[in-house]
Amino acid sequence: TCRSVELQTFGLAFREPCPGVRILGEAELAQLYGWLDRYASFELRGPDDRQAMVFGGHGAEIADPGTQQEIWDWMAALAADEASTAAE
């Protein structure tokens, strides 16, 4: 599992220490853009305070805790998906 994920809004996920770049598919981009357009920015920390997520949304709606967790889980799946990397 990659420890760090930096997700660019144009569909590239840079993951450390995993090699390569993860390219988001069409459905993943649609999901991401939907969240970014709908929800305002927020920060979320993991239960052990060793993990954090900064969501840079530009929508007006405040994401409820369930939605924040859904986005967290989606990002965690990107970090765990080491098999789908493209060469740099």
Backbone as XML, in Angstrom:
<?xml version="1.0"?>
<chain id="A" units="angstrom">
  <residue number="1" name="THR">
    <atom name="N" x="0.838" y="-1.186" z="0.000"/>
    <atom name="CA" x="0.000" y="0.000" z="0.000"/>
    <atom name="C" x="0.873" y="1.235" z="0.000"/>
  </residue>
  <residue number="2" name="CYS">
    <atom name="N" x="0.501" y="2.191" z="-0.799"/>
    <atom name="CA" x="1.223" y="3.458" z="-0.845"/>
    <atom name="C" x="0.859" y="4.275" z="0.399"/>
  </residue>
  <residue number="3" name="ARG">
    <atom name="N" x="1.817" y="5.011" z="0.909"/>
    <atom name="CA" x="1.578" y="5.783" z="2.129"/>
    <atom name="C" x="0.995" y="7.155" z="1.862"/>
  </residue>
  <residue number="4" name="SER">
    <atom name="N" x="1.256" y="7.717" z="0.723"/>
    <atom name="CA" x="0.837" y="9.083" z="0.427"/>
    <atom name="C" x="0.243" y="9.128" z="-0.975"/>
  </residue>
  <residue number="5" name="VAL">
    <atom name="N" x="-0.863" y="9.836" z="-1.115"/>
    <atom name="CA" x="-1.494" y="10.004" z="-2.424"/>
    <atom name="C" x="-1.742" y="11.490" z="-2.648"/>
  </residue>
  <residue number="6" name="GLU">
    <atom name="N" x="-1.243" y="12.006" z="-3.752"/>
    <atom name="CA" x="-1.568" y="13.369" z="-4.175"/>
    <atom name="C" x="-2.360" y="13.236" z="-5.461"/>
  </residue>
  <residue number="7" name="LEU">
    <atom name="N" x="-3.613" y="13.616" z="-5.392"/>
    <atom name="CA" x="-4.515" y="13.448" z="-6.525"/>
    <atom name="C" x="-4.715" y="14.785" z="-7.224"/>
  </residue>
  <residue number="8" name="GLN">
    <atom name="N" x="-4.349" y="14.842" z="-8.483"/>
    <atom name="CA" x="-4.530" y="16.050" z="-9.289"/>
    <atom name="C" x="-5.916" y="16.020" z="-9.933"/>
  </residue>
  <residue number="9" name="THR">
    <atom name="N" x="-6.544" y="17.166" z="-10.071"/>
    <atom name="CA" x="-7.910" y="17.200" z="-10.596"/>
    <atom name="C" x="-8.001" y="16.810" z="-12.064"/>
  </residue>
  <residue number="10" name="PHE">
    <atom name="N" x="-6.896" y="16.736" z="-12.764"/>
    <atom name="CA" x="-6.940" y="16.302" z="-14.160"/>
    <atom name="C" x="-6.771" y="14.798" z="-14.298"/>
  </residue>
  <residue number="11" name="GLY">
    <atom name="N" x="-6.700" y="14.069" z="-13.153"/>
    <atom name="CA" x="-6.773" y="12.621" z="-13.211"/>
    <atom name="C" x="-5.511" y="11.840" z="-12.962"/>
  </residue>
  <residue number="12" name="LEU">
    <atom name="N" x="-4.468" y="12.474" z="-12.459"/>
    <atom name="CA" x="-3.248" y="11.742" z="-12.115"/>
    <atom name="C" x="-3.129" y="11.635" z="-10.606"/>
  </residue>
  <residue number="13" name="ALA">
    <atom name="N" x="-2.772" y="10.445" z="-10.140"/>
    <atom name="CA" x="-2.546" y="10.221" z="-8.717"/>
    <atom name="C" x="-1.080" y="9.864" z="-8.523"/>
  </residue>
  <residue number="14" name="PHE">
    <atom name="N" x="-0.368" y="10.717" z="-7.823"/>
    <atom name="CA" x="1.035" y="10.466" z="-7.498"/>
    <atom name="C" x="1.063" y="9.821" z="-6.122"/>
  </residue>
  <residue number="15" name="ARG">
    <atom name="N" x="1.654" y="8.617" z="-6.038"/>
    <atom name="CA" x="1.603" y="7.844" z="-4.797"/>
    <atom name="C" x="3.005" y="7.500" z="-4.350"/>
  </residue>
  <residue number="16" name="GLU">
    <atom name="N" x="3.274" y="7.704" z="-3.086"/>
    <atom name="CA" x="4.587" y="7.403" z="-2.511"/>
    <atom name="C" x="4.439" y="6.263" z="-1.519"/>
  </residue>
  <residue number="17" name="PRO">
    <atom name="N" x="5.351" y="5.358" z="-1.441"/>
    <atom name="CA" x="6.566" y="5.211" z="-2.227"/>
    <atom name="C" x="6.361" y="4.375" z="-3.486"/>
  </residue>
  <residue number="18" name="CYS">
    <atom name="N" x="5.140" y="4.194" z="-3.905"/>
    <atom name="CA" x="4.857" y="3.360" z="-5.076"/>
    <atom name="C" x="5.422" y="3.995" z="-6.347"/>
  </residue>
  <residue number="19" name="PRO">
    <atom name="N" x="5.955" y="3.185" z="-7.242"/>
    <atom name="CA" x="6.487" y="3.730" z="-8.492"/>
    <atom name="C" x="5.364" y="4.089" z="-9.460"/>
  </residue>
  <residue number="20" name="GLY">
    <atom name="N" x="5.656" y="4.978" z="-10.367"/>
    <atom name="CA" x="4.708" y="5.306" z="-11.422"/>
    <atom name="C" x="3.600" y="6.228" z="-10.967"/>
  </residue>
  <residue number="21" name="VAL">
    <atom name="N" x="2.689" y="6.456" z="-11.867"/>
    <atom name="CA" x="1.562" y="7.355" z="-11.658"/>
    <atom name="C" x="0.284" y="6.586" z="-11.946"/>
  </residue>
  <residue number="22" name="ARG">
    <atom name="N" x="-0.704" y="6.740" z="-11.115"/>
    <atom name="CA" x="-2.015" y="6.102" z="-11.316"/>
    <atom name="C" x="-2.879" y="7.066" z="-12.119"/>
  </residue>
  <residue number="23" name="ILE">
    <atom name="N" x="-3.428" y="6.618" z="-13.224"/>
    <atom name="CA" x="-4.288" y="7.446" z="-14.063"/>
    <atom name="C" x="-5.738" y="7.056" z="-13.791"/>
  </residue>
  <residue number="24" name="LEU">
    <atom name="N" x="-6.539" y="8.027" z="-13.404"/>
    <atom name="CA" x="-7.935" y="7.745" z="-13.107"/>
    <atom name="C" x="-8.713" y="7.458" z="-14.383"/>
  </residue>
  <residue number="25" name="GLY">
    <atom name="N" x="-9.649" y="6.524" z="-14.270"/>
    <atom name="CA" x="-10.531" y="6.207" z="-15.382"/>
    <atom name="C" x="-11.677" y="7.201" z="-15.475"/>
  </residue>
  <residue number="26" name="GLU">
    <atom name="N" x="-12.463" y="7.074" z="-16.521"/>
    <atom name="CA" x="-13.569" y="7.998" z="-16.773"/>
    <atom name="C" x="-14.576" y="8.027" z="-15.622"/>
  </residue>
  <residue number="27" name="ALA">
    <atom name="N" x="-14.959" y="6.867" z="-15.118"/>
    <atom name="CA" x="-15.927" y="6.805" z="-14.019"/>
    <atom name="C" x="-15.341" y="7.402" z="-12.740"/>
  </residue>
  <residue number="28" name="GLU">
    <atom name="N" x="-14.054" y="7.152" z="-12.498"/>
    <atom name="CA" x="-13.402" y="7.719" z="-11.312"/>
    <atom name="C" x="-13.341" y="9.241" z="-11.398"/>
  </residue>
  <residue number="29" name="LEU">
    <atom name="N" x="-13.021" y="9.758" z="-12.582"/>
    <atom name="CA" x="-12.991" y="11.214" z="-12.763"/>
    <atom name="C" x="-14.376" y="11.820" z="-12.562"/>
  </residue>
  <residue number="30" name="ALA">
    <atom name="N" x="-15.407" y="11.165" z="-13.067"/>
    <atom name="CA" x="-16.769" y="11.664" z="-12.887"/>
    <atom name="C" x="-17.124" y="11.722" z="-11.405"/>
  </residue>
  <residue number="31" name="GLN">
    <atom name="N" x="-16.731" y="10.690" z="-10.660"/>
    <atom name="CA" x="-16.988" y="10.667" z="-9.220"/>
    <atom name="C" x="-16.252" y="11.808" z="-8.527"/>
  </residue>
  <residue number="32" name="LEU">
    <atom name="N" x="-14.970" y="11.962" z="-8.838"/>
    <atom name="CA" x="-14.163" y="13.016" z="-8.233"/>
    <atom name="C" x="-14.738" y="14.394" z="-8.543"/>
  </residue>
  <residue number="33" name="TYR">
    <atom name="N" x="-15.038" y="14.662" z="-9.805"/>
    <atom name="CA" x="-15.565" y="15.974" z="-10.190"/>
    <atom name="C" x="-16.916" y="16.249" z="-9.533"/>
  </residue>
  <residue number="34" name="GLY">
    <atom name="N" x="-17.732" y="15.225" z="-9.388"/>
    <atom name="CA" x="-19.008" y="15.393" z="-8.698"/>
    <atom name="C" x="-18.812" y="15.860" z="-7.270"/>
  </residue>
  <residue number="35" name="TRP">
    <atom name="N" x="-17.887" y="15.225" z="-6.558"/>
    <atom name="CA" x="-17.590" y="15.640" z="-5.183"/>
    <atom name="C" x="-16.999" y="17.046" z="-5.134"/>
  </residue>
  <residue number="36" name="LEU">
    <atom name="N" x="-16.032" y="17.329" z="-6.004"/>
    <atom name="CA" x="-15.375" y="18.639" z="-5.991"/>
    <atom name="C" x="-16.367" y="19.765" z="-6.273"/>
  </residue>
  <residue number="37" name="ASP">
    <atom name="N" x="-17.297" y="19.532" z="-7.188"/>
    <atom name="CA" x="-18.279" y="20.556" z="-7.536"/>
    <atom name="C" x="-19.338" y="20.737" z="-6.455"/>
  </residue>
  <residue number="38" name="ARG">
    <atom name="N" x="-19.638" y="19.695" z="-5.724"/>
    <atom name="CA" x="-20.734" y="19.740" z="-4.750"/>
    <atom name="C" x="-20.292" y="20.195" z="-3.365"/>
  </residue>
  <residue number="39" name="TYR">
    <atom name="N" x="-19.128" y="19.709" z="-2.897"/>
    <atom name="CA" x="-18.747" y="19.907" z="-1.497"/>
    <atom name="C" x="-17.654" y="20.949" z="-1.312"/>
  </residue>
  <residue number="40" name="ALA">
    <atom name="N" x="-17.737" y="21.647" z="-0.195"/>
    <atom name="CA" x="-16.710" y="22.610" z="0.200"/>
    <atom name="C" x="-15.477" y="21.857" z="0.700"/>
  </residue>
  <residue number="41" name="SER">
    <atom name="N" x="-14.390" y="22.569" z="0.810"/>
    <atom name="CA" x="-13.145" y="21.978" z="1.311"/>
    <atom name="C" x="-13.311" y="21.511" z="2.755"/>
  </residue>
  <residue number="42" name="PHE">
    <atom name="N" x="-12.589" y="20.456" z="3.099"/>
    <atom name="CA" x="-12.546" y="19.981" z="4.482"/>
    <atom name="C" x="-11.268" y="19.188" z="4.692"/>
  </residue>
  <residue number="43" name="GLU">
    <atom name="N" x="-10.927" y="19.006" z="5.956"/>
    <atom name="CA" x="-9.794" y="18.162" z="6.342"/>
    <atom name="C" x="-10.316" y="17.060" z="7.236"/>
  </residue>
  <residue number="44" name="LEU">
    <atom name="N" x="-9.715" y="15.890" z="7.106"/>
    <atom name="CA" x="-10.130" y="14.730" z="7.892"/>
    <atom name="C" x="-8.884" y="14.007" z="8.370"/>
  </residue>
  <residue number="45" name="ARG">
    <atom name="N" x="-8.883" y="13.604" z="9.640"/>
    <atom name="CA" x="-7.755" y="12.864" z="10.206"/>
    <atom name="C" x="-8.206" y="11.462" z="10.568"/>
  </residue>
  <residue number="46" name="GLY">
    <atom name="N" x="-7.278" y="10.512" z="10.425"/>
    <atom name="CA" x="-7.554" y="9.138" z="10.801"/>
    <atom name="C" x="-7.609" y="8.987" z="12.314"/>
  </residue>
  <residue number="47" name="PRO">
    <atom name="N" x="-8.110" y="7.855" z="12.787"/>
    <atom name="CA" x="-8.279" y="7.650" z="14.229"/>
    <atom name="C" x="-6.969" y="7.677" z="15.013"/>
  </residue>
  <residue number="48" name="ASP">
    <atom name="N" x="-5.867" y="7.295" z="14.387"/>
    <atom name="CA" x="-4.589" y="7.297" z="15.100"/>
    <atom name="C" x="-3.804" y="8.586" z="14.856"/>
  </residue>
  <residue number="49" name="ASP">
    <atom name="N" x="-4.401" y="9.526" z="14.139"/>
    <atom name="CA" x="-3.800" y="10.828" z="13.834"/>
    <atom name="C" x="-2.550" y="10.724" z="12.970"/>
  </residue>
  <residue number="50" name="ARG">
    <atom name="N" x="-2.279" y="9.549" z="12.396"/>
    <atom name="CA" x="-1.124" y="9.376" z="11.511"/>
    <atom name="C" x="-1.511" y="9.529" z="10.051"/>
  </residue>
  <residue number="51" name="GLN">
    <atom name="N" x="-2.783" y="9.565" z="9.781"/>
    <atom name="CA" x="-3.271" y="9.729" z="8.415"/>
    <atom name="C" x="-4.132" y="10.987" z="8.357"/>
  </residue>
  <residue number="52" name="ALA">
    <atom name="N" x="-4.086" y="11.643" z="7.220"/>
    <atom name="CA" x="-4.904" y="12.839" z="7.040"/>
    <atom name="C" x="-5.293" y="12.965" z="5.576"/>
  </residue>
  <residue number="53" name="MET">
    <atom name="N" x="-6.395" y="13.659" z="5.346"/>
    <atom name="CA" x="-6.832" y="13.943" z="3.987"/>
    <atom name="C" x="-7.265" y="15.402" z="3.939"/>
  </residue>
  <residue number="54" name="VAL">
    <atom name="N" x="-6.799" y="16.108" z="2.939"/>
    <atom name="CA" x="-7.249" y="17.470" z="2.671"/>
    <atom name="C" x="-8.035" y="17.416" z="1.370"/>
  </residue>
  <residue number="55" name="PHE">
    <atom name="N" x="-9.311" y="17.721" z="1.461"/>
    <atom name="CA" x="-10.196" y="17.701" z="0.297"/>
    <atom name="C" x="-10.393" y="19.138" z="-0.162"/>
  </residue>
  <residue number="56" name="GLY">
    <atom name="N" x="-10.001" y="19.439" z="-1.383"/>
    <atom name="CA" x="-10.057" y="20.803" z="-1.902"/>
    <atom name="C" x="-11.273" y="21.073" z="-2.757"/>
  </residue>
  <residue number="57" name="GLY">
    <atom name="N" x="-12.444" y="20.789" z="-2.225"/>
    <atom name="CA" x="-13.664" y="21.021" z="-2.985"/>
    <atom name="C" x="-13.971" y="22.500" z="-3.145"/>
  </residue>
  <residue number="58" name="HIS">
    <atom name="N" x="-14.784" y="22.832" z="-4.146"/>
    <atom name="CA" x="-15.159" y="24.223" z="-4.366"/>
    <atom name="C" x="-16.672" y="24.398" z="-4.428"/>
  </residue>
  <residue number="59" name="GLY">
    <atom name="N" x="-17.390" y="23.431" z="-3.879"/>
    <atom name="CA" x="-18.843" y="23.527" z="-3.822"/>
    <atom name="C" x="-19.292" y="24.281" z="-2.581"/>
  </residue>
  <residue number="60" name="ALA">
    <atom name="N" x="-20.600" y="24.444" z="-2.451"/>
    <atom name="CA" x="-21.166" y="25.193" z="-1.333"/>
    <atom name="C" x="-21.637" y="24.290" z="-0.191"/>
  </residue>
  <residue number="61" name="GLU">
    <atom name="N" x="-21.855" y="23.024" z="-0.483"/>
    <atom name="CA" x="-22.422" y="22.115" z="0.518"/>
    <atom name="C" x="-21.327" y="21.575" z="1.441"/>
  </residue>
  <residue number="62" name="ILE">
    <atom name="N" x="-21.656" y="21.497" z="2.729"/>
    <atom name="CA" x="-20.749" y="20.894" z="3.703"/>
    <atom name="C" x="-20.979" y="19.381" z="3.677"/>
  </residue>
  <residue number="63" name="ALA">
    <atom name="N" x="-19.920" y="18.633" z="3.455"/>
    <atom name="CA" x="-20.034" y="17.167" z="3.422"/>
    <atom name="C" x="-20.300" y="16.642" z="4.830"/>
  </residue>
  <residue number="64" name="ASP">
    <atom name="N" x="-21.324" y="15.810" z="4.966"/>
    <atom name="CA" x="-21.611" y="15.214" z="6.269"/>
    <atom name="C" x="-20.561" y="14.146" z="6.575"/>
  </residue>
  <residue number="65" name="PRO">
    <atom name="N" x="-20.487" y="13.682" z="7.830"/>
    <atom name="CA" x="-19.461" y="12.695" z="8.192"/>
    <atom name="C" x="-19.491" y="11.429" z="7.337"/>
  </residue>
  <residue number="66" name="GLY">
    <atom name="N" x="-20.663" y="10.967" z="6.935"/>
    <atom name="CA" x="-20.749" y="9.779" z="6.090"/>
    <atom name="C" x="-20.137" y="10.005" z="4.716"/>
  </residue>
  <residue number="67" name="THR">
    <atom name="N" x="-20.372" y="11.178" z="4.149"/>
    <atom name="CA" x="-19.798" y="11.515" z="2.846"/>
    <atom name="C" x="-18.294" y="11.693" z="2.955"/>
  </residue>
  <residue number="68" name="GLN">
    <atom name="N" x="-17.839" y="12.337" z="4.024"/>
    <atom name="CA" x="-16.402" y="12.482" z="4.237"/>
    <atom name="C" x="-15.733" y="11.110" z="4.317"/>
  </residue>
  <residue number="69" name="GLN">
    <atom name="N" x="-16.375" y="10.177" z="5.010"/>
    <atom name="CA" x="-15.827" y="8.824" z="5.121"/>
    <atom name="C" x="-15.823" y="8.121" z="3.767"/>
  </residue>
  <residue number="70" name="GLU">
    <atom name="N" x="-16.859" y="8.344" z="2.967"/>
    <atom name="CA" x="-16.920" y="7.750" z="1.624"/>
    <atom name="C" x="-15.749" y="8.236" z="0.763"/>
  </residue>
  <residue number="71" name="ILE">
    <atom name="N" x="-15.461" y="9.528" z="0.823"/>
    <atom name="CA" x="-14.338" y="10.085" z="0.060"/>
    <atom name="C" x="-13.019" y="9.556" z="0.606"/>
  </residue>
  <residue number="72" name="TRP">
    <atom name="N" x="-12.901" y="9.469" z="1.918"/>
    <atom name="CA" x="-11.705" y="8.894" z="2.564"/>
    <atom name="C" x="-11.471" y="7.471" z="2.071"/>
  </residue>
  <residue number="73" name="ASP">
    <atom name="N" x="-12.517" y="6.661" z="2.088"/>
    <atom name="CA" x="-12.406" y="5.261" z="1.664"/>
    <atom name="C" x="-12.014" y="5.158" z="0.187"/>
  </residue>
  <residue number="74" name="TRP">
    <atom name="N" x="-12.542" y="6.052" z="-0.635"/>
    <atom name="CA" x="-12.218" y="6.077" z="-2.064"/>
    <atom name="C" x="-10.740" y="6.382" z="-2.260"/>
  </residue>
  <residue number="75" name="MET">
    <atom name="N" x="-10.234" y="7.358" z="-1.519"/>
    <atom name="CA" x="-8.808" y="7.697" z="-1.600"/>
    <atom name="C" x="-7.947" y="6.543" z="-1.081"/>
  </residue>
  <residue number="76" name="ALA">
    <atom name="N" x="-8.386" y="5.894" z="-0.007"/>
    <atom name="CA" x="-7.639" y="4.754" z="0.537"/>
    <atom name="C" x="-7.560" y="3.628" z="-0.488"/>
  </residue>
  <residue number="77" name="ALA">
    <atom name="N" x="-8.630" y="3.431" z="-1.251"/>
    <atom name="CA" x="-8.616" y="2.406" z="-2.297"/>
    <atom name="C" x="-7.597" y="2.755" z="-3.381"/>
  </residue>
  <residue number="78" name="LEU">
    <atom name="N" x="-7.457" y="4.037" z="-3.713"/>
    <atom name="CA" x="-6.429" y="4.450" z="-4.673"/>
    <atom name="C" x="-5.038" y="4.132" z="-4.141"/>
  </residue>
  <residue number="79" name="ALA">
    <atom name="N" x="-4.830" y="4.375" z="-2.861"/>
    <atom name="CA" x="-3.523" y="4.108" z="-2.256"/>
    <atom name="C" x="-3.217" y="2.619" z="-2.241"/>
  </residue>
  <residue number="80" name="ALA">
    <atom name="N" x="-4.243" y="1.794" z="-2.078"/>
    <atom name="CA" x="-4.042" y="0.349" z="-1.979"/>
    <atom name="C" x="-3.939" y="-0.325" z="-3.341"/>
  </residue>
  <residue number="81" name="ASP">
    <atom name="N" x="-4.327" y="0.364" z="-4.393"/>
    <atom name="CA" x="-4.403" y="-0.223" z="-5.728"/>
    <atom name="C" x="-3.066" y="-0.105" z="-6.456"/>
  </residue>
  <residue number="82" name="GLU">
    <atom name="N" x="-2.071" y="-0.801" z="-5.957"/>
    <atom name="CA" x="-0.722" y="-0.721" z="-6.518"/>
    <atom name="C" x="-0.622" y="-1.323" z="-7.916"/>
  </residue>
  <residue number="83" name="ALA">
    <atom name="N" x="-1.527" y="-2.196" z="-8.265"/>
    <atom name="CA" x="-1.432" y="-2.892" z="-9.550"/>
    <atom name="C" x="-1.751" y="-1.987" z="-10.734"/>
  </residue>
  <residue number="84" name="SER">
    <atom name="N" x="-2.400" y="-0.878" z="-10.490"/>
    <atom name="CA" x="-2.839" y="-0.047" z="-11.614"/>
    <atom name="C" x="-2.007" y="1.221" z="-11.743"/>
  </residue>
  <residue number="85" name="THR">
    <atom name="N" x="-0.717" y="1.064" z="-11.866"/>
    <atom name="CA" x="0.148" y="2.216" z="-12.085"/>
    <atom name="C" x="0.634" y="2.232" z="-13.520"/>
  </residue>
  <residue number="86" name="ALA">
    <atom name="N" x="0.818" y="3.406" z="-14.029"/>
    <atom name="CA" x="1.413" y="3.586" z="-15.355"/>
    <atom name="C" x="2.840" y="4.076" z="-15.153"/>
  </residue>
  <residue number="87" name="ALA">
    <atom name="N" x="3.697" y="3.763" z="-16.052"/>
    <atom name="CA" x="5.083" y="4.219" z="-15.945"/>
    <atom name="C" x="5.135" y="5.731" z="-16.027"/>
  </residue>
  <residue number="88" name="GLU">
    <atom name="N" x="6.091" y="6.302" z="-15.330"/>
    <atom name="CA" x="6.261" y="7.760" z="-15.355"/>
    <atom name="C" x="6.803" y="8.207" z="-16.682"/>
  </residue>
</chain>
